[in-house]
Structures are given as C-alpha cells and as structure tokens.
Amino acid sequence: MRGAMSKSAVTNIVFAGLGGQGVLKASDITADVAFASGLDVKKSELHGMSQRGGSVTSDIRYGEHIFSPMVPPGEADYLVVLAPDQVEVNIAQLKSGGKLIGTVFHPTNSTDYATYLLQAQQSGADAIAVGSIGLDLSTLLKQAVEFGILPNSKQKLTAFLLAVSDVNAAGLQTTANVYVLSDFYWDQNDETRAFSKAFFAIRNKEPNFTQAANYSGLMAYFTAVKEAGTDDPEKVVAKMREHPMNKFGEQAVLRPDGRVVSDVQLYQVKTPAESKYPWDYMKLIRNLPGDQVFPSMADEDCPLIKK
C-alpha cells in the first residue's frame, strides 16, 4: 500500500480481526506512515463484546483532506483480514476492484494443511503467500498440488523462505511455478557460480541463501578488519560503512541502523521441462532495487540511529 499514499485521492482501508491479533497495532502503524508522508489521516475503531477473541475493526482514511474517519459501506480500497471468519462479516465493505488481504496461521509440525489451503483458494485472492519453512513448507506445497493450486492456476503461490535445497528435496514436480524472493541464487552470475563451485566440491550440493549470507557477511567483516588494522568493533563497523561492500558481484550497503541493503531478485521455480541440468531450478523474473524493497531510514524507529 506504500504506492497508494497519494494526495490526489482518498484511500480507504479496513482492518478486521479478533481481539489480541494486533488489528489496532497494524492500523496505528499504517496511520503513522500516512501521516509521516504528509497526508491528512483519520482513524476509527470498533471493539467486540470481549477484548480478546471478540471482533475488532479499524477504519483508516487518508488523502489531502479527510473529514470523516468512517469508511463508507462498499468503499474500502483494501480489506485487511487477520482472521478467516471475518472475511464474510466484512466483505461488504470492499468496493468493486478493491483488494482483499488475508492472513491465516497454521500450527507447526502438522501433516494436514487442507483447511488453510482451501480457505486461501476459495478467497479468490490473486496470490497466496506462504511463510512456512522446512518440512512444513514441503508438506504444504505437496498438498497445494493435490488441490490444484500448483503447478498451474489463476492464483500465484509465493514462498517467502523456499531455498534451493528445499526445491531439490521436494522435486520440481511439487515446487514448479512457485515464486521465490531471494538475494542469492547459485547460478545468478559468475561470482555466485564460482562460490557455489567451491561449496559443491566440499558439500556435494549447491548453497542456499542462508549459507551464502553467512559467507558474504563474514567476508565483509574480515575485509573490514584487514582495512582497519584492528578487530575493535566500533572501528570495524565504521570501516564497513565507508563504502559499499561486494556481495557476489553486487553492491551491499550497511546502514546506520544495522540493516544491510542490496538488490533482491524475484524468481520462479522451473518446471521439469525447463530444467536443463542438475540444480537448474530457478528462472529470474525481475530484479528489485534494494531501496524499493527495504524500509527507508525515515520509516525506521530505531533509537540507536537518533543519537
């Protein structure tokens, strides 16, 4: 919704969920960001019969001039739902062409994700984003194939933390067409391939993004220690911030808030027919500049950068 924060029109957002889920916190953060962007903001709240477990909604309206805090029925540009049973209750708030954004939490170490997948499938959402990892993710993706969400459906499925090792374990028949956001892929460029060749010689498998991050982070630290001539933490960190660091052929910047910012890539898992050689699992969709992906310093609320 960052791109929607314009003074040229009024934007209406309805947050809905149950007490204790963070509905009001989410709406507060959104309102703060809109206000910091120079917009006029109005917000209202409606609590259910019980503070925890009861229905909670919060309306936010922002634009150049806002007079009422209540979103008119059928005029919400975005309906953000934190509890599945609140979709039916609040769907009338969403205008034609509006966006429904929902969140469902599943237990860990489960073997049955049918309920959650069917809820996502029946929601009519354009995309299903999955935050699971490891065996949970592998099992969920296999069941997504069973329900026809993968490999080909109108709904796009994105896995936030799908590693190349997960694809290798589950197979392309299961993971084909899943979208993945990552800052490292072994076959991305000459430097990633050189590192991966050395890694493969030792581990007999291609590195994933976590292993690559550990390596690039340590190499940046060792380089800074050498340049600073000391391992004093403050001097080393200062040296690391003096200039962009090399991250497998791409630039990475260490900001004052401690966040490392670099470009991120959107990949899609290949189909078995598209894969031409071992570990040839990903195809690049597009590059996403780091300054567009990560929160800006102005959006951060870290007390350490206000000294």
MARSE-710748 format. One record per residue (C-alpha): residue number from 1; residue in three letters; x, y, z. Coordinates in Angstrom, 3 decimals, m for minus. Each point is the difference from the previous one (the first is absolute). Layout:
MARSE-710748
    nr   rest          X          Y          Z
   NUM    ala          X          Y          Z
...
***
This chain:
MARSE-710748
    nr   rest          X          Y          Z
     1    met      0.000      0.000      0.000
     2    arg      3.064      2.242      0.014
     3    gly     m0.628      1.023     m3.607
     4    ala     m3.603      0.962      0.810
     5    met      0.991      2.840      2.314
     6    ser     m0.835      2.898     m2.285
     7    lys     m1.702      3.312      0.715
     8    ser     m1.900     m0.184     m3.286
     9    ala     m2.665     m2.377      1.351
    10    val     m1.461     m1.328      3.232
    11    thr      1.111     m3.515      0.967
    12    asn     m2.258     m2.086      2.233
    13    ile      1.308     m2.997      1.968
    14    val     m1.914     m2.316      2.335
    15    phe      1.917     m2.262      2.408
    16    ala     m2.026     m2.869      1.484
    17    gly      0.783     m2.828      2.384
    18    leu     m0.373     m1.198      3.576
    19    gly      1.150      1.529      3.254
    20    gly      3.641     m0.745      0.717
    21    gln      1.054     m0.424     m3.649
    22    gly      1.525      3.447     m0.405
    23    val     m2.752      1.619     m2.083
    24    leu      0.340      3.348      1.756
    25    lys      3.800     m0.123     m0.069
    26    ala     m0.035     m0.645     m3.759
    27    ser     m2.382      2.877     m0.593
    28    asp      2.058      2.306      2.256
    29    ile      3.168     m0.746     m1.997
    30    thr     m1.793      0.639     m3.307
    31    ala     m1.424      3.276      1.289
    32    asp      3.421      1.114      1.274
    33    val      1.622     m0.683     m3.375
    34    ala     m2.735      1.903     m1.848
    35    phe      0.313      2.932      2.393
    36    ala      3.795      0.021     m0.361
    37    ser     m0.531      0.193     m3.769
    38    gly     m1.771      3.335      0.455
    39    leu     m3.556     m1.295     m0.417
    40    asp     m3.119      0.847      1.954
    41    val     m0.963     m3.153      1.950
    42    lys     m3.134     m1.024      1.873
    43    lys     m0.422     m3.284      1.903
    44    ser     m2.844     m1.687      1.857
    45    glu     m0.323     m3.232      1.997
    46    leu     m2.802     m2.416      0.866
    47    his      0.444     m2.629      2.731
    48    gly     m2.050     m3.175      0.498
    49    met     m1.566     m1.248      3.222
    50    ser      3.309     m1.300      1.366
    51    gln      3.407      1.575     m0.258
    52    arg      1.745     m3.284     m0.849
    53    gly     m1.800     m2.211     m2.517
    54    gly     m2.738      2.484     m0.907
    55    ser     m0.278      1.647     m3.413
    56    val      2.124      3.106     m0.482
    57    thr      0.019      2.312     m3.018
    58    ser      1.886      3.190     m0.708
    59    asp     m0.677      2.417     m2.853
    60    ile      2.744      2.202     m1.434
    61    arg     m0.516      2.739     m2.577
    62    tyr      2.788      2.169     m1.376
    63    gly      0.426      2.595     m2.731
    64    glu      0.338      3.780     m0.358
    65    his     m3.135      0.866      1.974
    66    ile     m1.872     m2.590      2.107
    67    phe     m3.068      0.938      2.023
    68    ser     m1.521     m3.286      1.203
    69    pro      1.947     m2.894      1.549
    70    met     m2.587     m2.607     m1.068
    71    val      0.413     m1.877     m3.282
    72    pro     m3.382      0.094     m1.807
    73    pro     m1.513     m3.454     m0.688
    74    gly      1.327     m1.462     m3.233
    75    glu      2.766      2.613     m0.338
    76    ala      3.063     m1.735      1.516
    77    asp      2.975     m0.092     m2.360
    78    tyr      1.625     m2.631      2.223
    79    leu     m1.521     m2.512      2.421
    80    val      2.737     m1.445      2.230
    81    val     m1.300     m3.063      1.847
    82    leu      1.960     m1.703      2.805
    83    ala     m2.613     m2.692      0.760
    84    pro     m1.584     m2.114     m2.773
    85    asp     m3.507      0.155      1.481
    86    gln      0.072      3.796     m0.250
    87    val      0.083     m0.048     m3.812
    88    glu     m3.710     m0.760     m0.374
    89    val     m0.874      2.470      2.760
    90    asn      1.837      2.914     m1.615
    91    ile      0.102     m0.771     m3.729
    92    ala     m2.845      2.446     m0.673
    93    gln      2.404      2.795      0.962
    94    leu      2.196     m0.733     m3.029
    95    lys     m0.720      1.969     m3.160
    96    ser     m0.062     m1.540     m3.464
    97    gly      3.628     m0.471     m1.045
    98    gly      1.245      0.371      3.583
    99    lys      2.700     m2.224      1.471
   100    leu     m0.629     m2.710      2.609
   101    ile      3.085     m0.749      2.103
   102    gly     m0.356     m2.900      2.427
   103    thr      2.213     m1.860      2.478
   104    val     m0.414     m3.577      1.258
   105    phe      2.276     m1.644      2.591
   106    his      0.572     m3.762     m0.014
   107    pro      1.601     m2.102      2.768
   108    thr      3.567     m1.212     m0.452
   109    asn      0.901     m3.652     m0.564
   110    ser     m3.400     m0.720     m1.525
   111    thr     m0.829     m2.549     m2.685
   112    asp     m3.291      1.513     m1.163
   113    tyr     m0.212      3.471     m1.533
   114    ala     m3.222     m0.600     m1.921
   115    thr     m2.068      2.450      2.054
   116    tyr      2.454      2.850     m0.470
   117    leu      0.613     m0.656     m3.689
   118    leu     m3.714     m0.239     m0.759
   119    gln     m0.649      3.273      1.834
   120    ala      2.676      1.687     m2.070
   121    gln     m1.228     m1.604     m3.216
   122    gln     m3.635      0.936      0.610
   123    ser      0.856      3.570      0.981
   124    gly      0.466      0.903     m3.645
   125    ala      3.284      1.766      0.806
   126    asp      2.389      0.568     m2.894
   127    ala      2.932     m1.342      2.021
   128    ile      0.594     m2.379      2.897
   129    ala      3.121      0.812      2.031
   130    val      1.443     m2.736      2.228
   131    gly      2.308      0.711      2.938
   132    ser      0.650     m3.631      0.972
   133    ile      3.438     m1.637     m0.003
   134    gly      1.574     m3.450     m0.154
   135    leu     m2.241     m3.070      0.184
   136    asp     m3.092      2.156      0.601
   137    leu      0.622      1.811     m3.277
   138    ser      0.741     m3.188     m1.929
   139    thr     m3.197     m1.676      1.253
   140    leu     m2.074      3.099     m0.702
   141    leu      1.280      0.257     m3.575
   142    lys     m0.760     m3.677     m0.665
   143    gln     m3.568      0.568      1.170
   144    ala     m0.236      3.171     m2.104
   145    val      0.657     m2.245     m3.024
   146    glu     m2.750     m2.372      1.145
   147    phe     m2.516      2.866      0.174
   148    gly      0.958      1.366     m3.407
   149    ile      1.615      3.203      1.242
   150    leu      3.296     m1.215     m1.460
   151    pro      1.454     m0.226     m2.546
   152    asn     m2.517      1.964     m2.098
   153    ser     m2.861      2.082      1.327
   154    lys     m1.170      3.598     m0.122
   155    gln      1.345      0.497      3.516
   156    lys      3.747      0.560      0.324
   157    leu      1.691     m1.742      2.926
   158    thr      3.003      1.688      1.597
   159    ala      2.241     m1.611      2.631
   160    phe      1.959      2.566      2.003
   161    leu      2.647     m2.451      1.218
   162    leu      0.292     m2.660     m2.693
   163    ala      3.677     m0.895     m0.403
   164    val      1.596     m1.790     m2.928
   165    ser      0.653     m2.924      2.360
   166    asp     m3.770     m0.186      0.683
   167    val     m0.696     m0.145     m3.734
   168    asn      2.587     m2.769     m0.381
   169    ala     m1.578     m1.992      2.834
   170    ala     m3.631      0.419     m1.076
   171    gly      0.616     m0.215     m3.756
   172    leu     m1.085      2.177     m2.910
   173    gln     m3.237     m1.959     m0.416
   174    thr     m1.078      1.426      3.366
   175    thr      1.565      3.469     m0.008
   176    ala     m0.356      1.008     m3.677
   177    asn     m1.281      3.583     m0.541
   178    val      0.373      1.066      3.653
   179    tyr      1.255      3.595      0.255
   180    val      3.015      0.666      2.229
   181    leu      1.499      3.269      1.209
   182    ser      3.724     m0.398      0.676
   183    asp      3.245      1.971     m0.003
   184    phe      2.061     m3.024     m1.084
   185    tyr     m0.222     m2.789     m2.549
   186    trp      2.984     m2.188     m0.775
   187    asp     m0.310      0.479     m3.789
   188    gln     m0.619      3.760      0.153
   189    asn      3.340      1.303     m1.340
   190    asp      3.678     m0.894     m0.362
   191    glu      0.819      0.729      3.669
   192    thr     m2.895     m2.034      1.390
   193    arg      0.976     m2.888     m2.275
   194    ala      3.664      0.171      1.117
   195    phe     m0.993     m0.057      3.685
   196    ser     m2.527     m2.775     m0.621
   197    lys      2.551     m2.122     m1.855
   198    ala      2.338      0.123      3.006
   199    phe     m2.904     m0.685      2.384
   200    phe     m1.212     m2.944     m2.106
   201    ala      3.476     m1.552      0.008
   202    ile     m0.203     m0.232      3.806
   203    arg     m3.716     m0.590      0.672
   204    asn     m1.126     m1.685     m3.242
   205    lys     m2.965      2.379     m0.289
   206    glu     m0.622      3.592     m1.022
   207    pro     m0.108      2.667      2.754
   208    asn     m3.270      1.624      1.016
   209    phe     m0.570      3.654      0.868
   210    thr      0.720     m0.489      3.719
   211    gln      3.390     m1.609     m0.615
   212    ala      0.867      2.686     m2.549
   213    ala     m1.000      2.747      2.452
   214    asn      2.228     m1.473      2.707
   215    tyr      2.945     m0.136     m2.402
   216    ser     m0.443      3.501     m1.458
   217    gly     m0.524      1.492      3.465
   218    leu      3.162     m1.570      1.379
   219    met      2.021      1.033     m3.053
   220    ala     m1.208      3.602      0.397
   221    tyr      1.038     m0.096      3.669
   222    phe      3.442     m1.503     m0.716
   223    thr      0.607      2.585     m2.736
   224    ala     m0.910      2.835      2.366
   225    val      2.293     m1.389      2.736
   226    lys      2.873     m0.090     m2.477
   227    glu     m0.693      3.559     m1.224
   228    ala     m0.411      1.364      3.548
   229    gly      3.096     m1.802      1.285
   230    thr     m1.902     m1.024      3.123
   231    asp     m2.942     m2.101      1.151
   232    asp     m1.373      2.786      2.214
   233    pro     m3.774     m0.235     m0.647
   234    glu     m0.690      3.733     m0.361
   235    lys      2.907      0.528     m2.399
   236    val     m0.879     m3.079     m2.047
   237    val     m3.655      1.019     m0.350
   238    ala      1.027      3.528     m0.946
   239    lys      2.270     m1.445     m2.707
   240    met     m2.828     m2.195     m1.307
   241    arg     m2.181      3.110     m0.399
   242    glu      2.632      2.020     m1.859
   243    his     m0.825     m1.508     m3.374
   244    pro     m2.322     m2.596     m1.576
   245    met      0.963     m3.611      0.615
   246    asn      0.340     m2.647     m2.690
   247    lys     m2.744     m2.597      0.229
   248    phe      0.653     m2.563     m2.709
   249    gly      0.512      2.646     m2.657
   250    glu     m2.689      2.359      1.263
   251    gln      0.220      2.960      2.361
   252    ala     m1.301     m0.198      3.558
   253    val     m0.176      2.953      2.394
   254    leu      0.118     m0.196      3.808
   255    arg     m2.288      2.735      1.324
   256    pro      0.294      1.762      3.403
   257    asp     m2.959     m2.044      1.263
   258    gly      1.941     m3.237     m0.626
   259    arg     m2.051     m1.101     m3.011
   260    val      1.906     m1.230     m3.044
   261    val     m1.740      1.173     m3.173
   262    ser      0.538     m1.628     m3.383
   263    asp     m2.080     m0.883     m3.014
   264    val     m2.378     m2.958      0.276
   265    gln     m1.144     m2.253     m2.816
   266    leu     m3.397     m1.509     m0.747
   267    tyr      0.351     m3.560     m1.310
   268    gln     m2.421     m2.659     m1.106
   269    val      0.701     m3.703      0.413
   270    lys      0.411     m1.668     m3.377
   271    thr     m2.125     m2.844     m1.282
   272    pro      1.723     m3.353     m0.591
   273    ala     m0.019      0.746     m3.740
   274    glu      1.766      3.338      0.521
   275    ser      2.819     m1.425      2.153
   276    lys      2.978     m0.860     m2.206
   277    tyr      2.687     m1.174      2.455
   278    pro      0.418     m1.018      3.676
   279    trp     m1.175      2.680      2.471
   280    asp     m1.380      2.131     m2.859
   281    tyr     m3.070      0.937      2.001
   282    met     m0.663      3.744     m0.203
   283    lys     m0.734      2.522     m2.729
   284    leu      0.379      3.722      0.612
   285    ile     m3.203      2.022     m0.329
   286    arg      1.395      3.411      0.900
   287    asn      2.451      1.908      2.165
   288    leu     m1.348      2.087      2.880
   289    pro      2.199      2.961      1.085
   290    gly      0.881     m0.085      3.694
   291    asp     m1.235      3.545      0.648
   292    gln     m3.456     m1.088     m1.177
   293    val     m0.124     m3.275      1.940
   294    phe      1.318      0.972      3.439
   295    pro     m1.553      2.651      2.279
   296    ser      1.695      3.373     m0.314
   297    met      1.894      1.553      2.885
   298    ala     m2.875      2.471      0.363
   299    asp     m2.356     m2.928      0.703
   300    glu      2.237     m1.520      2.676
   301    asp     m0.645      0.532      3.690
   302    cys      3.341     m1.207      1.366
   303    pro      1.203      2.082      2.992
   304    leu      3.637     m0.779     m0.859
   305    ile     m0.128      2.146     m3.148
   306    lys     m1.377      3.057      1.787
   307    lys      3.077      0.677      2.124
***
